[in-house]
Amino acid sequence: MSTRASAGRYAKALFDVALQEQLLDQVAADITRLADLVAANEELGRTFGNPAIPAHLKRNIVTALAERLELAKPLGKLLGLLADRDRLTSIANLRAAFTDHLNTHRQILLAEIQTAEPLGPAQADEWGQRLSKATGRTVTVTTSVDPAMIGGVRARIGSTVFDGSIATQLSRLRSSLVERL
């Protein structure tokens, strides 16, 4: 089983327990703190990924981390299980999968807006409101810049792309003219 697939299963189990125990916000915050700590600390990441370090030592490390960081109990238990199964390298994937479950539960969609020029915060909020109105859900917007677009906007929500870029419109116009000739 791939690391991403197993992280998805662990995240679903963690999500279900956190929902049942009404700890969604705490677990979400805790898993983010933990993943950021592991990403920032190369030695910790190497330790988690080193197959020469026995599982019981990794379990001791995550138990101490859980206590020191005061992690929610379900997350602490899951970390012990991940240590026992030598899957601590999947913490970043676990965070991403947990966040996906949380967003689905809260009916939050993630949208990426691409423009030729950077958007200001007010413009990004306006696009978020437009997309929320169109989808009937709360939309969280991230923005990026692609100068090749020339102008216009490209929005991606999941696998759906709304492309209103000038570059795409010019490409379609060119194709249409070539077909007529």
C-alpha positions in Angstrom: 0.0 0.0 0.0 1.4 3.4 -0.9 2.2 5.9 1.8 -0.4 8.3 0.6 -3.2 5.6 0.6 -2.3 4.4 4.1 -2.1 8.0 5.3 -5.6 8.5 3.9 -6.9 5.5 5.8 -5.3 6.6 9.1 -6.5 10.1 8.6 -10.1 8.9 8.1 -9.9 6.9 11.3 -8.5 9.9 13.1 -11.1 12.1 11.7 -13.9 9.8 12.8 -12.6 9.5 16.3 -12.0 13.3 16.5 -15.6 14.0 15.2 -17.1 11.5 17.7 -15.1 13.1 20.6 -15.8 16.6 19.4 -12.0 17.3 19.0 -11.9 18.3 15.3 -10.4 21.8 15.8 -7.9 20.6 18.3 -6.7 17.6 16.3 -6.5 19.8 13.1 -4.3 22.3 15.0 -2.2 19.6 16.6 -1.6 17.7 13.4 -0.5 20.9 11.7 1.9 21.8 14.6 3.3 18.3 14.5 3.7 18.2 10.7 5.4 21.6 10.7 7.7 20.5 13.5 8.8 17.4 11.6 9.3 19.4 8.4 11.4 22.0 10.2 13.5 19.5 12.1 15.6 17.4 9.7 17.0 15.2 12.4 13.6 14.2 13.6 12.5 13.4 10.0 15.6 11.3 9.5 15.0 9.5 12.8 11.4 8.7 11.8 12.5 7.4 8.4 15.5 5.4 9.6 14.7 1.7 9.4 17.7 0.9 11.7 16.0 2.6 14.7 13.7 0.1 16.4 10.0 0.8 16.6 9.9 0.9 20.4 12.4 3.8 20.4 10.4 5.7 17.8 7.3 5.1 19.9 9.1 6.6 22.9 10.0 9.6 20.9 6.4 10.2 19.7 5.1 9.6 23.2 7.4 12.3 24.6 6.5 14.6 21.7 2.7 14.1 22.3 3.1 14.9 26.0 5.4 17.9 25.4 3.2 19.3 22.7 0.0 18.4 24.6 -1.5 16.7 21.5 -5.0 15.5 21.5 -5.3 12.0 22.9 -6.5 10.4 19.6 -3.6 11.9 17.7 -1.1 10.7 20.3 -2.5 7.1 20.1 -2.3 7.2 16.3 1.3 8.4 16.5 2.1 5.4 18.7 0.5 3.1 16.1 2.4 4.7 13.3 5.6 4.3 15.2 4.9 0.6 15.8 4.2 0.1 12.0 7.2 2.3 11.0 5.0 4.8 9.1 6.0 8.0 10.8 7.3 9.4 7.5 3.7 9.8 6.4 2.8 12.6 8.9 2.7 15.3 6.1 0.4 13.0 4.1 -1.7 12.4 7.2 -2.1 16.1 7.7 -3.2 16.7 4.1 -5.7 13.8 4.2 -7.1 14.9 7.5 -7.5 18.4 6.2 -9.3 17.0 3.1 -11.8 15.1 5.4 -12.3 18.2 7.6 -13.0 20.4 4.6 -15.4 17.9 3.1 -17.2 17.7 6.5 -17.4 21.4 6.7 -18.4 21.7 3.0 -15.4 23.8 2.3 -14.0 23.8 -1.3 -10.4 24.8 -2.1 -10.0 26.9 -5.2 -6.8 28.0 -6.9 -7.1 31.2 -8.8 -4.4 32.0 -11.5 -4.0 35.4 -13.0 -1.3 37.1 -15.1 -0.8 39.7 -12.4 -0.9 39.2 -8.6 -4.3 39.7 -6.9 -4.7 41.8 -3.8 -6.5 40.4 -0.8 -9.7 42.2 -1.6 -9.8 40.8 -5.1 -9.0 37.3 -3.9 -11.9 37.6 -1.4 -14.2 38.8 -4.1 -13.3 35.8 -6.3 -13.9 33.5 -3.2 -17.4 35.1 -2.7 -18.2 34.6 -6.4 -17.2 31.0 -6.4 -19.0 30.4 -3.1 -22.2 31.9 -4.7 -21.7 29.7 -7.8 -21.1 26.5 -5.9 -23.3 27.0 -2.9 -20.4 26.1 -0.6 -17.7 28.0 1.3 -14.7 28.4 -0.9 -11.1 29.0 0.4 -9.0 30.7 -2.3 -5.3 30.5 -3.0 -3.8 32.6 -5.7 -0.9 32.2 -8.1 0.6 34.1 -11.0 1.1 32.8 -14.5 2.3 35.6 -16.8 1.8 33.3 -19.8 -2.0 33.8 -19.4 -1.6 37.4 -20.7 -4.8 38.4 -18.8 -8.0 37.0 -17.5 -8.5 34.4 -14.8 -8.3 30.6 -14.5 -10.0 29.0 -11.5 -9.5 25.4 -10.4 -11.8 23.7 -7.9 -10.9 20.1 -7.5 -10.7 18.7 -11.0 -12.9 21.4 -12.5 -11.2 24.2 -14.3 -12.9 27.5 -15.3 -10.6 29.0 -17.9 -11.2 32.7 -18.8 -7.6 33.5 -19.7 -6.9 35.6 -22.7 -4.2 33.0 -23.8 -6.9 30.3 -23.9 -9.3 32.5 -25.8 -6.7 33.4 -28.4 -5.8 29.7 -28.8 -9.4 28.9 -29.4 -9.8 31.7 -31.9 -6.6 30.5 -33.7 -8.0 26.9 -33.9 -11.3 28.2 -35.2 -9.6 30.2 -37.9 -7.4 27.3 -38.9 -10.4 25.0 -39.2 -12.1 27.5 -41.6 -9.1 27.8 -43.9 
